[in-house]
Amino acid sequence: MSSTRPIITLEEHFLSRAAIAQLDARAATFNFKAIPGLWDQFIELGPRRLADMDAGGVTMQVISHGPGDPGPPAACRDCNDQLAAAVRANPGRFAGFAELPMVDPQEAAKELRRTCSGEMDGGVAFVGALVDNHTDAGLYYDGPEFDVLWTEATRLDVPIYIHPTFPSEQLYAASASPHLPASVNTAILAFGFGWHSDVAHHILRLYAAGVFDRFPTLKIVIGHMGEMIPYMLQRIQRTSAQWGRNRAFREVWDSNLWLTTSGNWALDPLACILRNTKRDRIMYSVDYPFAKSPDGLKWLEELEQSGMVSEEELEGIRWKNAARLLRLNVKQ
């Protein structure tokens, strides 16, 4: 695979200065710090990140905040301003997804407008937002109070990336096994399985609540090979047909949802996706710093050698689909 062909990745994280104090009290932060080298990679927006990108052939990284609520609107603004400075310093390599204060939908819409319309220093404009799957208190976004955010996202024509996060205290208490260590419960309920299925659950809630009927041009991105939805798609279609919505879930899947590969270095999940998902909805991502760009490049090489996709489809997955969705200009 030629290293000169562009690659865009768009589930790539950092932790802002504004968020560290708040996250320090969370178990999630302890886990981040417990993994050798991870914390330093999380907080860095310079040479070390660029070196990992270069090692994996990544042309442009769309950077977003890591899992965990960074705090009130002021902290989100500080986070976004810090990221904007990094984008401004590396305009050909970095782009940004905004962090939004989802505890306050009005403020979230306001911050989306500020960050995606060129109002930040230097005229930097982000290409959308990445938000946790729910707030720390366990609030999802299917309520009518979030219509103000969906309105703004469709007006700006930018996607909202819904990313997994650690279970709320209530969900953890209700679901954790008393027979297992806390570390195992966390893995099961979060990155090992649970937070992926919880994103799928959230997408179904948005659909059932009529969000995609009210906002037919809304663009939502989900990661990790579609957060289990592709495997369950036929069953979801059959069940959701009874929910009284104007649009079938299949239509929403084809028109409103995009997915990334983010950190899944196996071809089997992609084989399922290729059978039931439009090829132009599939986008490559690494999930840095949880995963490393060289491992992703090896996966792309395996995909190319497998014959599962045409050369044109591979280029779409590598970068063209993301460039089209996010309106990114990438040097070829």
Protein Blocks (a to p, Z undefined) as FASTA:
>chain_A
ZZkbccddfbdcdddfklmmmmmmpmklmmmmmpghklmmmmpccfkmmmmmmmnopabd
cddddehiebjfklmmmmmmmmmmmmmmmmmlpccdddddfklmklmmmmmmmmmnopag
hhiacfbdcddfbdfkopafkbfklmmmmmmmmmnopacddddddddfklmmmmpcfkbc
fklmmmmmmmmmmmmmmmmmmmmmmmmnommmmmmmbccddeehonommmmmmmmmmmmm
mnopabdfklmmmmmpccdfehpacfklmmmmmmmpcfklpccdekiakbcfklmmmmmm
mmmmnomacfklmmmmmmmmmmmmnopacdZZ
